[in-house]
């Protein structure tokens, strides 16, 4: 166990308590770093975005000084290939091979570097070099193989020829990946999982019993339930998870900065089934064209749970209507619930929100779309319930004002919009509603028709991520009441950003649970500068 912990401390990526792993055909832990040239290029890229390019340029001078103007190749190091590390798990963790791998081009040149160092490597009969570290009980071992330098500690047998892992089995094949970490959860032995779970359960129990000042009994109950749910999720992931991967990438050619997390389950497990079910989302909507902001959720309840869902909905509708003592209101409520029930029973959540691009006057429209099963029936039920409203409120409602495609557009006038609302939406902003057979749409603004049309609810359902969040930094900046935000956006992106200001977050199910985040480099630059500006730097 101590040997495997030394690897994790050396790599510096995950805590030592998770380090002990069992023997496996494949490594339980893989770490990949971009090549030295790639990392230096990324450093300069971020420095230029931050306006510090001149200072980072000095790094080249330092490298030349260290290597006597020969660069990494002068030390026998290949600056064009990735740096790798891995750990192979064995039962009990007492004999867990691990290695950090440095790409090399010239073994003799690398060994020559030691001539100017106080430590001298000694070569053994097994072609493994050993190095004594001054004032340290740790001894380091290394060997050359597969055009890499394999480095380990504690036990020279970690890099015995039969235990070496070839570099092609470790690389992800993504040239833009700056850092990648992969943990094979199915290679963690059961005894170590049980140890981790027992420690977690003890800690969770302490958290549940720990009193919180000013917490009500109901808040305490909800907190304890949250802790129990978290513990159950962790237990499921450890017992049924196959692999967890994370990466941070920089694609300088396309000006993209990205981060991703992926979780996969073992075949034929509940976790695998649940992740697969999360990949069945469909949407009837497209994001509003050139929108400042778009968010969508597309979720389908597994078919096996829908009968139970239908029973719960019927019971809830019946109980709610029974509590209404006014006969007219009860009838209107029942009519509305009856129209909505097919959508709820379908077990499909397809909802999208968007802030449309500004019109010629610089005003915005907000729009929301909800996929439904009986849109025209819902529209009829809504119209029939309007008679229950006070006369003063009904006076602000105009039905069938205009059309967007085949949808009738209904208007609710807003009489008390505040100054900030008028700045964003204009003096004549209203709330709007429209219905299609498979969609219900709500909007706010002066002229939502174009935004409604852009959401395109009439198309055939398309596969969609479980969650999507995307937008335009420059358009969002234009909505900020602080004029400095728009001024900075114009300075960074120019008058026509052409996609250089975009960001996106998505969560997908299916083969694996995959969270992806990306942002354009110029958008990253704007956020850094606006942060400094808000702080008064």
C-alpha positions in Angstrom: 0.0 0.0 0.0 2.8 2.4 0.8 4.4 1.8 -2.6 1.2 2.7 -4.4 0.8 5.8 -2.2 4.3 6.9 -3.2 3.1 6.9 -6.8 0.1 9.1 -6.1 2.2 11.5 -4.1 4.7 11.6 -6.9 2.2 12.2 -9.6 0.3 14.6 -7.2 -3.1 14.0 -8.7 -5.3 12.0 -6.2 -5.2 11.5 -2.5 -3.1 8.7 -1.0 -6.1 7.0 0.8 -7.3 5.9 -2.7 -4.0 4.6 -3.8 -4.0 1.0 -2.9 -5.2 -1.1 -5.8 -5.3 -4.8 -6.8 -3.5 -6.5 -9.6 -5.1 -6.1 -13.0 -4.4 -6.6 -16.7 -4.8 -2.9 -17.3 -3.5 0.0 -15.1 -6.0 1.2 -12.5 -4.7 4.7 -12.8 -3.4 6.6 -15.9 -2.2 10.2 -16.0 -1.4 11.9 -19.3 0.3 15.3 -19.7 0.7 17.1 -23.0 4.3 17.2 -24.4 6.7 19.8 -23.1 6.4 21.8 -26.3 2.6 21.6 -26.0 2.6 22.7 -22.4 4.9 25.6 -23.2 2.7 26.6 -26.2 -0.4 26.5 -23.9 1.4 28.6 -21.3 2.1 31.3 -23.9 -1.4 31.0 -25.2 -2.9 31.8 -21.8 -0.3 34.5 -21.2 -1.3 36.2 -24.4 -5.0 36.0 -23.4 -4.1 37.6 -20.1 -1.9 40.3 -21.7 1.3 38.8 -20.2 2.9 37.4 -23.3 6.1 39.4 -23.0 6.8 38.0 -19.5 6.3 34.4 -20.5 8.5 34.8 -23.5 11.3 34.9 -21.0 10.7 31.2 -20.3 12.4 30.4 -23.6 15.5 32.2 -22.4 15.5 30.3 -19.1 15.2 26.9 -21.0 18.1 27.9 -23.2 20.2 28.8 -20.1 19.4 25.5 -18.4 20.1 23.4 -21.4 23.0 25.5 -22.8 20.9 26.5 -25.8 20.3 22.9 -26.8 16.7 22.7 -25.5 15.2 19.5 -24.0 16.7 17.5 -26.8 20.1 18.4 -25.4 19.2 16.4 -22.3 17.9 13.6 -24.4 14.3 14.4 -23.7 11.6 14.3 -26.5 9.6 17.6 -26.1 7.1 16.5 -28.7 5.5 13.4 -27.0 3.3 13.3 -23.9 4.4 12.6 -20.4 2.7 9.6 -18.8 2.2 7.9 -15.5 0.4 4.7 -14.4 -0.3 2.4 -11.5 -1.1 -1.3 -11.7 -3.1 -2.5 -8.7 -2.4 -5.7 -6.8 -4.3 -7.4 -3.9 -3.6 -5.6 -0.6 -1.6 -2.9 -2.4 1.7 -4.3 -1.1 3.1 -5.0 -4.5 1.6 -2.4 -6.9 3.8 -1.5 -9.8 3.8 2.1 -10.9 5.9 4.4 -13.1 6.2 8.0 -14.3 7.2 8.0 -18.0 9.3 10.7 -19.6 9.8 10.5 -23.4 13.4 10.3 -24.5 15.4 10.5 -27.7 18.9 9.9 -26.5 19.8 7.7 -23.5 23.4 8.7 -23.5 22.5 12.4 -23.5 20.1 11.9 -20.6 22.7 10.0 -18.5 25.3 12.7 -19.2 23.1 15.3 -17.3 24.1 13.4 -14.1 27.7 14.4 -14.6 26.9 17.8 -13.3 24.7 16.6 -10.4 25.7 15.5 -6.9 23.8 12.2 -7.4 25.1 9.4 -9.6 23.0 6.6 -11.0 24.2 3.0 -10.8 23.2 0.5 -13.4 22.2 -3.0 -12.3 22.4 -6.2 -14.2 18.7 -5.9 -15.0 19.3 -2.6 -16.9 17.6 -0.7 -14.1 19.5 2.3 -12.8 19.3 3.2 -9.1 19.7 6.7 -7.6 20.2 7.5 -3.9 18.3 10.7 -2.9 20.4 12.7 -0.4 18.7 13.1 3.0 15.8 10.9 2.0 14.9 7.3 2.7 13.5 6.9 -0.8 15.5 5.4 -3.5 14.6 6.1 -7.2 14.9 3.6 -10.0 14.7 4.1 -13.7 15.2 2.3 -17.0 14.9 3.0 -20.7 12.2 1.2 -22.8 9.8 1.9 -25.6 11.5 5.3 -26.2 10.5 6.4 -22.7 12.3 6.7 -19.4 10.3 4.7 -16.8 10.8 6.1 -13.2 9.6 4.5 -10.0 10.5 4.3 -6.3 10.7 2.0 -3.3 11.0 -1.3 -5.3 13.0 -1.7 -8.5 10.8 -4.6 -9.5 8.0 -2.1 -10.3 9.8 -1.5 -13.6 10.8 -5.1 -14.3 10.6 -5.7 -18.0 7.6 -8.0 -17.7 5.6 -5.3 -15.8 6.2 -2.4 -18.1 3.1 -0.9 -19.8 3.6 0.2 -23.4 2.9 4.0 -24.0 0.4 3.3 -26.8 -1.9 1.6 -24.2 -1.9 4.8 -22.1 -2.4 7.7 -24.5 -5.9 9.0 -25.3 -4.9 10.1 -28.8 -6.2 13.7 -28.3 -3.5 16.1 -29.3 -5.3 19.0 -27.5 -5.4 17.2 -24.1 -3.3 19.2 -21.7 -4.1 16.9 -18.7 -6.0 13.6 -18.6 -6.7 11.3 -15.6 -8.4 8.0 -15.9 -9.3 5.7 -12.9 -10.6 2.2 -13.6 -13.0 1.7 -10.8 -13.5 -1.9 -11.6 -9.8 -2.5 -10.9 -10.1 -1.5 -7.3 -10.3 -4.6 -5.1 -13.4 -5.2 -3.0 -11.5 -5.0 0.3 -10.3 -1.5 -0.4 -13.7 -0.5 -1.5 -15.1 -1.8 1.8 -12.4 0.1 3.7 -13.2 3.3 1.9 -17.0 2.8 2.4 -16.6 2.1 6.1 -14.6 5.3 6.6 -17.2 7.2 4.5 -20.1 5.8 6.5 -18.4 6.7 9.8 -17.8 10.3 8.6 -21.3 10.6 7.2 -22.7 9.4 10.6 -20.7 12.1 12.3 -22.1 14.7 9.9 -25.7 13.6 10.4 -25.4 13.7 14.2 -23.6 17.0 14.3 -26.0 19.7 15.4 -26.3 22.9 13.3 -27.0 26.2 15.1 -30.4 27.6 14.2 -31.5 24.5 12.2 -35.1 23.6 12.4 -36.2 20.0 12.8 -37.4 19.9 9.2 -34.1 21.4 8.0 -32.2 18.8 10.0 -34.3 16.0 8.5 -33.7 17.2 5.0 -29.9 17.6 5.7 -29.7 14.0 6.9 -31.6 12.7 3.9 -29.2 14.6 1.7 -26.3 13.0 3.4 -27.9 9.5 3.0 -28.5 10.1 -0.7 -24.9 11.2 -1.2 -23.6 8.1 0.6 -25.8 5.9 -1.5 -24.5 7.5 -4.8 -20.9 7.1 -3.7 -21.6 3.5 -2.8 -23.2 2.8 -6.1 -20.3 4.4 -8.1 -17.7 2.4 -6.2 -19.5 -0.9 -6.5 -21.0 -0.6 -10.0 -18.7 1.9 -11.7 -16.3 0.8 -14.5 -14.3 3.9 -15.2 -14.0 7.6 -14.3 -12.2 10.0 -16.7 -11.5 13.7 -16.5 -9.5 15.9 -18.9 -8.5 19.5 -19.5 -7.8 20.5 -23.1 -6.5 23.4 -25.0 -7.0 23.6 -28.7 -5.0 26.6 -29.7 -5.7 26.2 -33.5 -9.5 26.5 -32.9 -9.2 28.8 -29.9 -11.0 26.3 -27.7 -10.6 25.6 -24.0 -12.4 22.6 -22.6 -12.9 20.4 -19.6 -14.7 17.1 -19.4 -15.8 14.4 -16.9 -17.1 11.0 -17.8 -18.4 8.1 -15.7 -19.2 4.6 -17.0 -20.9 1.7 -15.3 -20.1 -2.0 -15.4 -22.2 -4.0 -17.9 -25.6 -5.3 -16.6 -25.7 -3.1 -13.5 -28.3 -0.7 -12.3 -25.8 2.1 -12.8 -25.2 1.2 -16.4 -29.0 0.9 -17.1 -29.6 4.3 -15.5 -26.9 6.0 -17.5 -28.2 4.4 -20.7 -31.7 5.7 -19.9 -30.4 9.2 -19.6 -29.3 9.0 -23.2 -32.8 8.7 -24.7 -33.7 12.4 -24.5 -35.5 14.1 -27.4 -36.3 17.7 -28.1 -38.8 19.4 -30.4 -37.0 22.7 -30.1 -34.0 24.4 -31.7 -32.2 27.2 -29.9 -33.3 30.6 -30.9 -31.1 31.8 -33.7 -28.2 34.0 -32.6 -29.5 33.8 -29.0 -27.7 35.5 -26.2 -28.5 32.5 -24.0 -30.0 29.1 -24.4 -30.6 26.3 -21.9 -32.4 23.0 -22.4 -33.3 19.9 -20.4 -34.3 16.7 -22.2 -35.1 13.8 -19.9 -37.2 10.6 -20.4 -38.4 8.6 -17.5 -37.7 4.9 -18.1 -40.7 3.0 -19.5 -40.8 0.7 -16.5 -41.5 3.5 -14.1 -44.2 5.3 -16.2 -47.2 3.2 -14.9 -46.3 4.2 -11.4 -45.9 7.8 -12.5 -49.4 7.7 -14.0 -50.9 6.4 -10.8 -49.3 9.1 -8.7 -50.5 11.8 -11.1 -54.1 10.6 -11.1 -54.1 10.4 -7.3 -52.5 13.9 -7.0 -55.0 15.4 -9.4 -58.0 13.8 -7.7 -56.8 14.9 -4.2 -56.1 18.5 -5.3 -59.5 18.9 -7.0 -61.3 17.5 -4.0 -59.8 20.1 -1.7 -61.4 22.9 -3.7 -64.8 23.9 -2.2 -65.9 26.3 -5.0 -67.7 24.2 -7.6 -66.8 26.5 -10.6 -63.2 26.6 -9.6 -63.1 22.9 -9.1 -64.6 22.3 -12.5 -62.0 24.6 -14.2 -59.2 23.0 -12.2 -60.3 19.5 -13.2 -60.5 20.6 -16.9 -57.0 22.0 -16.8 -55.5 19.1 -15.0 -57.2 16.7 -17.4 -55.6 18.5 -20.3 -52.1 18.5 -18.7 -52.2 14.9 -17.4 -51.1 13.2 -20.7 -48.0 15.3 -20.8 -47.1 14.4 -17.2 -47.8 10.7 -17.7 -45.6 10.6 -20.8 -42.6 11.0 -18.5 -40.8 13.2 -20.9 -39.3 16.6 -19.9 -38.4 18.7 -22.9 -38.0 22.3 -21.8 -35.9 25.1 -23.4 -35.2 28.7 -22.4 -33.6 31.4 -24.6 -32.9 35.0 -24.7 -33.2 36.1 -28.3 -30.8 38.4 -30.0 -31.6 42.2 -29.7 -33.8 43.9 -32.2 -33.0 47.1 -34.1 -33.7 49.1 -31.0 -31.4 46.9 -28.8 -34.3 45.3 -26.9 -34.6 41.6 -26.1 -37.2 38.8 -25.9 -37.2 35.9 -23.6 -38.9 32.7 -24.6 -39.5 29.3 -23.1 -40.7 26.1 -24.8 -42.2 23.1 -23.2 -42.9 19.9 -25.1 -46.5 18.6 -24.4 -48.8 15.8 -25.5 -52.0 17.8 -26.0 -51.1 21.4 -26.8 -54.4 22.4 -28.3 -56.4 20.8 -25.5 -54.2 22.7 -22.9 -54.9 25.9 -24.8 -58.7 25.3 -24.7 -58.5 24.5 -21.0 -56.5 27.7 -20.3 -59.0 29.8 -22.2 -61.9 28.3 -20.3 -60.3 29.1 -16.9 -59.8 32.8 -17.7 -63.4 33.4 -16.7 -62.3 32.7 -13.1 -60.0 35.7 -13.1 -61.0 39.1 -11.7 -62.3 41.5 -14.4 -59.3 43.9 -13.9 -56.9 41.1 -14.7 -58.9 39.8 -17.7 -58.7 43.3 -19.2 -55.0 42.9 -19.7 -55.4 39.6 -21.7 -55.9 39.6 -25.4 -56.5 36.2 -27.1 -55.6 35.3 -30.7 -53.7 38.5 -31.3 -51.7 37.1 -34.2 -50.1 33.9 -35.5 -46.6 32.4 -35.5 -46.8 29.7 -38.1 -49.9 27.7 -37.1 -49.8 28.8 -33.5 -52.2 31.5 -32.2 -50.4 34.1 -30.2 -52.0 35.4 -26.9 -50.9 38.6 -25.1 -50.9 39.6 -21.5 -50.0 43.3 -21.1 -47.6 44.3 -18.4 -48.4 47.7 -16.8 -45.8 48.0 -14.1 -42.4 47.1 -15.6 -39.5 48.7 -13.7 -36.8 50.8 -15.3 -34.4 47.9 -15.7 -37.1 45.9 -17.4 -37.8 48.7 -19.8 -34.1 49.0 -20.6 -34.0 45.3 -21.6 -37.4 44.8 -23.1 -38.7 48.2 -24.0 -41.7 50.3 -22.8 -44.3 48.1 -24.6 -43.2 44.7 -23.4 -45.8 42.1 -22.8 -46.0 38.4 -21.8 -47.0 36.0 -24.6 -48.3 32.5 -24.9 -48.6 30.2 -27.9 -49.7 26.6 -28.3 -49.0 23.9 -30.9 -50.1 20.3 -30.9 -46.8 19.2 -29.3 -45.6 22.4 -27.6 -46.5 25.2 -25.4 -44.5 28.4 -25.6 -44.2 31.4 -23.3 -42.4 34.6 -24.0 -41.7 38.1 -22.7 -40.8 41.2 -24.7 -42.1 43.6 -27.3 -42.0 41.3 -30.4 -41.5 37.6 -29.4 -42.8 36.3 -32.7 -39.4 36.0 -34.3 -38.0 34.3 -31.2 -40.9 31.9 -31.1 -40.3 31.0 -34.8 -36.6 30.5 -34.1 -37.4 27.8 -31.5 -39.0 25.9 -34.3 -41.4 23.6 -32.3 -43.0 22.1 -35.4 -40.0 20.0 -36.4 -39.6 16.3 -35.8 -38.1 15.4 -32.4 -34.3 15.2 -32.4 -31.8 13.5 -30.1 -30.6 15.9 -27.5 -28.3 16.1 -24.5 -29.7 15.6 -21.1 -28.7 19.1 -20.3 -27.3 21.9 -22.5 -26.3 25.5 -21.5 -24.8 27.8 -24.1 -24.6 31.4 -25.0 -22.8 34.4 -26.4 -20.7 36.4 -24.0 -20.8 39.6 -26.0 -24.7 39.5 -26.2 -24.9 38.8 -22.5 -22.5 41.7 -21.9 -24.8 44.0 -23.9 -27.6 43.1 -21.4 -25.6 44.3 -18.4 -26.7 47.6 -17.0 -23.1 48.6 -16.5 -22.0 50.1 -19.8 -18.4 49.1 -19.1 -19.3 45.5 -19.7 -20.5 46.2 -23.3 -17.5 48.5 -23.9 -15.1 45.8 -22.9 -16.9 43.2 -25.0 -16.6 45.4 -28.1 -12.9 45.8 -27.3 -12.3 42.1 -26.9 -14.6 40.6 -29.6 -15.0 43.5 -32.0 -18.3 44.5 -33.7 -18.9 41.0 -35.2 -17.7 38.2 -32.9 -18.6 35.5 -35.4 -18.6 32.7 -32.8 -15.5 33.8 -30.9 -17.5 34.7 -27.8 -19.3 31.4 -27.3 -19.5 29.0 -24.3 -21.2 25.7 -23.9 -21.9 23.1 -21.2 -23.6 19.8 -21.9 -24.4 16.6 -20.0 -25.1 13.5 -22.0 -26.1 9.9 -21.1 -26.1 6.8 -23.1 -22.8 4.9 -23.4 -21.5 6.9 -20.4 -22.5 10.0 -18.3 -20.5 12.7 -20.1 -20.1 16.3 -18.8 -18.4 18.6 -21.3 -17.6 22.3 -20.9 -16.0 24.5 -23.5 -15.3 28.2 -23.9 -13.6 30.2 -26.7 -10.2 31.7 -25.8 -11.4 35.3 -26.4 -14.4 34.6 -24.1 -12.0 33.4 -21.5 -10.0 36.6 -21.9 -13.1 38.7 -21.5 -14.2 36.9 -18.3 -10.7 37.4 -16.8 -10.7 41.1 -17.7 -14.2 41.8 -16.6 -13.4 40.1 -13.3 -10.4 42.5 -12.8 -12.6 45.4 -13.8 -15.3 44.6 -11.3 -12.7 44.3 -8.6 -11.3 47.7 -9.6 -7.9 46.3 -10.6 
